[in-house]
Amino acid sequence: MRVTAARFETASGKPGQEPPAGLPEVAIAGRSNVGKSSFINAFLARRGLARTSRTPGRTRQINFFVVNERFRVVDLPGYGFAVGPERERLDWGPLIETYLRDRATLRGVVVLIDARRGLGGEEIELLGFLAEHERPALLVATKIDKLGRGAATTTLRKLAGAAGRAVPVVGFSAKSGDGRDAVWRHLGGWVDDAATGGHKDART
Ligand code: GDP
């Protein structure tokens, strides 16, 4: 799919503030500093687009982007760091959990991990949560350019073993563009499935 248009739509800081469900959605999750903004900008080929979600006050919100007026990319707040006012921390779990569990138009979730770190407890928990709620997931190992070719292959093989057969694994580099096509193949499948009435029954 060629991205001809991508725009920031809105942000949600509380369950219920999401835009009305309509277009199919692909959510992107990952701990802070994993390379989430770089990933979104690189796969949409839009420099600076995801910067919107990093402006003060937005990092703890769910940010919605519309791509080609055809589907939404949903930038989930970074997890895995207990900073920020307590109130915001308390809001974080329910906000994301509610979205991932209940969103009728959510077609799949990209879980980002740093290729050099591997799967942590939070990612394992998240993948388990997604499996439990029958949400398709794609595991993307970011900054793969930081590993040599041999190490990258070993890492991806290990991750595939840890993630299980239901979760494909892709190595990605925002720097070199590696993995972009593979990511699009998976995301395109989710979005097209949705457009054609898809593999997943509509939820309420
Ligand atoms: P976010 O906090 O998850 O949105 O992470 P950013 O996209 O801001 O990236 C965090 C840091 O990792 C920045 O210094 C980026 O330049 C760097 N980074 C992100 N993606 C890549 C990549 O594919 N390769 C390399 N070498 N560095 C990356």
Residues whose N, C-alpha, C, O or C-beta is under 5 A from the ligand:
A	BS01	GDP	R31 S32 N33 V34 G35 K36 S37 S38 F39 T142 K143 I144 D145 F172 S173 A174 K175
